Amino acid sequence: MLDVLCSGTPEEVGYHHGSKGKLQISRSITFYKDLFQSKCKMDWEEVKQFALKYEPYLKQHWPQYIEEMQGVAKGAEVTYPNILALNVRTEVAFGNFNDGCTAFSWKGAKSSILAQNWDWNVSCPTPHLTDWCKRQAENLICLRIKKSDGVNIQMITEAGIIGKIGMNSNGVGCTLNALKAHGVSYDKLPCHLALRTVMESSSREAAVLTLEKAGVASACHILVGDATGGTGLECSSEDLVKLEMNREVIVTHTNHYVLKHKDGVVEAPDWLPGTRFRLSRINQLLNGAKEEELNAELAARLLKDETEGDGAAICRSAKSAKDNLQTLFSIVMDLGNKKAKVAVGRPASSTEILVLESMNRKV
């Protein structure tokens, strides 16, 4: 996995990201061009015009993100709307995609763990594309950002997207689960930029307050954690509802709403087979492990579980061209110690481990 270290102003951070990840960004654009056309019947020009509807809101409230995305575009030698489109990909056609992920937060006596398997399409839907653009797994990067305000961010993201799954030097981390509900807002934070605000926060509480105030533009679940534990945020274009830790100080989530939302928020009926099984299974595993001492190694072991139900497992394998979701990486964050390990590929068979810890290397 490409490791990209950035620093400086927002534009400079973006430029480092874009220039070092130029090949992966180009492939990511190609991947989403095909995916949007296949899943949403939108050509890339339509997608870019859709993305630009977020420009007035972002320019007014989050200009630093526009500057960073412009820097990414400059470094990658593509136009800015291409990068904006990648960053609002969840909002396109009301999030008409199949990210299937399992996430949990677990606060123990000595540790606070935030962990997730991220499942996504192994390949594009259309077979005519050449092999180099088929696998979005090849376009995942480790993005490390040294911010001028002293907050350092480390995340695993799709090349060109400036916010995803990771943690910061304050020990604040986030994960993402895709949800489906009708509607999108143009005056709230797009999902991936909402994730970025979490990784710029001083604490779990501060991150939750930021997102409650700003709102999130489309359906998703964001799990926010720090050394004090975790809070789940079930988002729609209409509301944001908090999922608090249970009596075992655990929060779990997969790919369906588990909380009551305001009238008018209509969830798609179990659009991803196995979501309820995976939620039940991770709860079962956590319950069975509660007598053990909580640590990152225990959490990583749970994410390797290959027990299947309703056609899916926590550690997921693609089965066919139609069922091509697979776990592309697994991340376990030890937020108290401000350290994370990433297993690249399926965690049950991963051969590459990344450590997110030190930010002492020069750009």
Backbone hydrogen bonds, N-H to C=O, Kabsch-Sander energy under -0.5 kcal/mol:
donor,donor_aa,acceptor,acceptor_aa,energy
2,L,140,L,-0.7
4,V,2,L,-0.6
4,V,142,C,-3.2
5,L,3,D,-0.5
6,C,144,R,-3.0
8,G,146,K,-0.9
13,V,9,T,-3.1
14,G,10,P,-2.4
15,Y,11,E,-2.4
16,H,12,E,-2.5
17,H,13,V,-2.2
18,G,14,G,-3.1
19,S,15,Y,-3.0
20,K,16,H,-2.3
21,G,17,H,-1.8
22,K,19,S,-0.7
25,I,21,G,-2.8
26,S,22,K,-2.3
27,R,23,L,-2.1
28,S,24,Q,-2.2
29,I,25,I,-2.5
30,T,26,S,-2.0
31,F,27,R,-2.6
32,Y,28,S,-2.4
33,K,29,I,-2.5
34,D,30,T,-1.9
35,L,31,F,-2.2
36,F,32,Y,-2.9
37,Q,33,K,-1.7
38,S,34,D,-2.4
39,K,35,L,-3.3
40,C,36,F,-2.2
41,K,36,F,-0.6
41,K,37,Q,-0.7
42,M,36,F,-1.2
47,V,43,D,-2.0
48,K,44,W,-2.4
49,Q,45,E,-2.0
50,F,46,E,-2.3
51,A,47,V,-2.5
52,L,48,K,-1.9
53,K,50,F,-1.6
54,Y,51,A,-1.9
55,E,52,L,-1.2
58,L,54,Y,-2.5
59,K,55,E,-2.8
60,Q,56,P,-1.7
61,H,57,Y,-2.5
62,W,58,L,-2.3
65,Y,62,W,-1.3
66,I,62,W,-1.1
67,E,63,P,-2.4
68,E,64,Q,-2.0
69,M,65,Y,-2.6
70,Q,66,I,-2.6
71,G,67,E,-1.9
72,V,68,E,-2.3
73,A,69,M,-2.3
74,K,70,Q,-2.3
75,G,71,G,-2.7
76,A,72,V,-2.5
77,E,73,A,-0.9
77,E,74,K,-0.6
78,V,73,A,-2.2
82,N,79,T,-1.2
83,I,79,T,-0.9
83,I,80,Y,-0.7
84,L,80,Y,-2.4
85,A,81,P,-2.3
86,L,82,N,-1.5
87,N,83,I,-1.9
88,V,84,L,-1.1
88,V,85,A,-0.5
89,R,86,L,-1.3
91,E,88,V,-0.9
92,V,88,V,-1.1
94,F,91,E,-1.8
95,G,92,V,-0.8
96,N,92,V,-1.3
97,F,95,G,-2.1
100,G,98,N,-0.6
100,G,119,D,-0.8
101,C,99,D,-0.7
102,T,117,N,-1.3
103,A,253,H,-2.4
104,F,115,A,-2.4
105,S,251,V,-2.6
106,W,113,I,-2.5
107,K,249,V,-2.5
108,G,106,W,-0.7
108,G,111,S,-3.4
113,I,106,W,-2.7
114,L,333,M,-2.2
115,A,104,F,-2.7
116,Q,331,I,-2.3
117,N,102,T,-2.2
118,W,329,F,-2.8
119,D,117,N,-0.6
120,W,326,Q,-2.3
122,V,324,N,-2.6
129,L,126,T,-0.9
133,C,130,T,-1.7
134,K,131,D,-1.4
135,R,131,D,-0.8
136,Q,134,K,-0.8
138,E,135,R,-1.1
139,N,136,Q,-1.6
140,L,137,A,-1.2
141,I,157,T,-3.0
142,C,2,L,-3.1
143,L,141,I,-0.8
143,L,155,M,-2.5
144,R,4,V,-3.3
144,R,142,C,-0.6
145,I,153,I,-3.1
146,K,6,C,-3.0
147,K,145,I,-0.8
147,K,151,V,-1.3
148,S,8,G,-0.5
150,G,147,K,-1.6
152,N,150,G,-0.6
153,I,145,I,-2.5
154,Q,167,M,-2.7
155,M,143,L,-2.2
156,I,165,I,-2.8
157,T,141,I,-2.3
157,T,155,M,-0.5
159,A,139,N,-2.7
161,I,158,E,-2.6
165,I,156,I,-1.6
166,G,164,K,-0.5
166,G,174,C,-1.1
167,M,154,Q,-2.4
168,N,172,V,-1.6
169,S,152,N,-2.0
171,G,168,N,-2.0
173,G,225,G,-2.6
174,C,166,G,-2.3
175,T,223,L,-1.6
177,N,221,H,-2.6
179,L,219,A,-0.7
182,H,266,V,-1.6
185,S,217,A,-2.1
189,L,215,G,-1.8
193,L,190,P,-0.7
194,A,190,P,-2.2
195,L,191,C,-1.9
196,R,192,H,-1.3
197,T,193,L,-1.7
198,V,194,A,-1.4
199,M,195,L,-1.6
200,E,197,T,-1.1
201,S,198,V,-1.8
207,A,203,S,-2.2
208,V,204,R,-2.5
209,L,205,E,-2.3
210,T,206,A,-2.1
211,L,207,A,-2.0
212,E,208,V,-2.5
213,K,209,L,-2.0
214,A,210,T,-2.5
215,G,211,L,-2.7
217,A,189,L,-2.9
220,C,235,C,-1.5
221,H,177,N,-2.7
222,I,233,L,-2.2
223,L,175,T,-1.5
223,L,221,H,-0.5
224,V,222,I,-0.6
224,V,231,T,-2.8
225,G,173,G,-2.3
226,D,229,G,-2.1
229,G,226,D,-1.9
231,T,224,V,-2.7
232,G,243,L,-3.1
233,L,222,I,-2.1
234,E,232,G,-0.5
234,E,241,V,-2.7
235,C,220,C,-3.2
235,C,233,L,-0.7
236,S,239,D,-2.5
241,V,234,E,-2.6
243,L,232,G,-3.3
244,E,242,K,-0.7
246,N,250,I,-2.2
249,V,246,N,-2.4
251,V,105,S,-2.3
253,H,103,A,-2.1
265,V,262,K,-1.9
266,V,264,G,-0.9
267,E,265,V,-0.6
268,A,180,K,-2.3
271,W,268,A,-0.5
275,T,272,L,-1.7
278,R,274,G,-3.0
279,L,275,T,-1.8
280,S,276,R,-2.3
281,R,277,F,-3.0
282,I,278,R,-2.5
283,N,279,L,-1.9
284,Q,280,S,-2.2
285,L,281,R,-2.6
286,L,282,I,-2.5
287,N,283,N,-2.4
288,G,284,Q,-2.2
289,A,285,L,-1.2
290,K,286,L,-0.6
290,K,287,N,-0.8
292,E,289,A,-1.9
299,A,295,N,-1.9
300,A,296,A,-2.5
301,R,297,E,-1.8
302,L,298,L,-1.7
303,L,299,A,-1.5
304,K,301,R,-1.1
305,D,302,L,-1.4
309,G,312,A,-2.5
312,A,309,G,-1.4
315,C,305,D,-2.5
316,R,314,I,-0.9
319,K,323,D,-2.5
320,S,323,D,-1.6
324,N,322,K,-0.9
326,Q,120,W,-1.8
327,T,316,R,-1.8
328,L,118,W,-3.0
329,F,118,W,-1.1
330,S,343,A,-2.1
331,I,116,Q,-2.8
332,V,341,K,-2.3
333,M,114,L,-3.3
334,D,332,V,-0.5
334,D,339,K,-3.4
335,L,112,S,-2.2
335,L,333,M,-1.0
336,G,112,S,-0.5
338,K,334,D,-0.6
339,K,334,D,-1.9
340,A,356,L,-1.9
341,K,332,V,-2.1
342,V,354,L,-2.8
343,A,330,S,-2.7
344,V,342,V,-0.7
344,V,352,E,-2.7
345,G,328,L,-2.7
349,S,346,R,-1.9
350,S,346,R,-0.5
351,T,344,V,-0.5
352,E,344,V,-0.6
354,L,342,V,-2.6
356,L,340,A,-2.8
356,L,354,L,-0.5
357,E,355,V,-0.8
